Amino acid sequence: MPLNNPPAAGPRVVVSSYTGDDAASRQISTGFPCAAVILMKDNIHQITMVKGGQVAHGGATTYHGAPPGTAIHATDGFTVSTSNIAVWTTQDTNTSPNVYYYVAIEEL
């Protein structure tokens, strides 16, 4: 029996990784605008970013948890960065040769 009103498709989810390249700013493309991104470096630190505001380790990433420039991109994926500021050294999101793992959820 065909469905007259099939359910709407849910958001796409991408699970992937990238290797840091020390660029001050780098876009990680997911193929869609993101509602949320969970980013982990070598399974040590986790940064969770959500559309309209960013949170990390219980606080906003603009205050702590990730270097400035780490954010959800307006149209495709998210941006990561490397900082020379000492406080960010364990939270950089694009430092070589680290491998970063992420889960990105599409914004509907």
Secondary structure, 3 states (H helix, E strand, C coil): CCCCCCCCCCCCEEEEEEECCCCCCEEECCCCEEEEEEEEECCCEEEEEECCEEEECCECCCCCCCCCCCEECCCCEEEECCCCCHHHCCCCCCCCCCEEEEEEEECC
